[in-house]
Amino acid sequence: MKILVTGGLGFIGSHTVVELQNEGFEVVIIDNCSNSSKDVLKGITSITGKQPIFEEFDLREKGEVQEFFKRHQDIEGIIHFAASKAVGESVEKPLLYYENNISTLVYLLQELQKKKDSSFIFSSSCTVYGQADELPITETAPVKAAESPYGNTKQMGEEIIRDTCKVKPNLKAIALRYFNPIGAHPTAEIGELPIGVPQNLVPFITQTAIGLREQLSVFGDDYPTNDGTAVRDYIHVVDLAKAHVVALQRLLENKNKSNYEVFNVGTGTGSSVLEIIHSFEKVSNQRLNYKIVGRREGDITAAYADTTKANQELGWKAKSSLDEALASAWKWEQKVRS
Ligand code: UD1
């Protein structure tokens, strides 16, 4: 069965391609390589023994999207990762984010609604909850006003899919709201490749440990948490990738309860920044150079998932520990720089 993975050379996309191929799916990747490298194909192939089909183009080219679906009429499911994801950049360049993240989604859905039957998985984010009033966060928690154009594209993306599903019963969709993906494939053949200075915590930690960055800044130790640093739900990217496969299978096997569903994908456990640093120090067997600085603008205090819905309805649960996830991130960083 042929599955399209947009952004399949990216961090979460490439891990999902591996899990799809391991489950016997035939994968077609579309990627414009704006934030990824064609070398990722080699990593995927060396893990799975199979080279996915790869088409390099930009989903903003509507004509190319239409031609693609004419060439691949046998595609039965789509996992849509391709999007821009840097919060700060989205504030500077809102129209780029709306074009990249919204127009591409519309073009894909326009093609899907022509098909007799289609299954669509959308990369959403726990950012839609903002600072939730209650923890852990369930899927019924209210969506809060977005803090950035990036966050807004995730909220709008969900609404666009929901509205389309209402009038197109042949379209089945699931939005997965990711918490904080970290780590790399245990083989260290694929992993996260941030361009420039990493904005996210774990790549900044591993780059500091390897000597690329001098010091990690911990953004704030005056939050109302146990140790004063902010709390997030860090999930191993391989667990997250597997959640996509089971979500897709749910749609392909018509096990969904309605044709638009939303699931949180996290571990259910919150960890503070200092806990992440200490866990990293343990698995890497070295001290990390860090200092406490002021809070980062726009950061929330704490977010972690209630995963009951995903556990019960998808039959999925995150398996890796925090230590395992951080050890895999460290193994990957060492391999990339060797
Ligand atoms: C960030 C985005 C979020 C996006 C997600 C995608 C912001 C404000 N939020 O989430 O919208 O969906 O990435 O991956 O950018 N930290 C440090 N020092 C650092 C980096 C991070 O202390 O150098 C802290 C942060 O303050 C935060 C935690 O580490 O408390 C995690 O940060 P990060 O990895 O950037 O993820 P989020 O902010 O949760």
Boltz pocket constraint, residues with backbone or C-beta under 6 A from the ligand:
constraints:
  - pocket:
      binder: B
      contacts: [[A, 85], [A, 87], [A, 88], [A, 125], [A, 126], [A, 127], [A, 151], [A, 179], [A, 180], [A, 181], [A, 198], [A, 199], [A, 200], [A, 201], [A, 202], [A, 204], [A, 216], [A, 217], [A, 218], [A, 219], [A, 220], [A, 230], [A, 231], [A, 232], [A, 273], [A, 296], [A, 297], [A, 298], [A, 299], [A, 300]]
      max_distance: 6.0
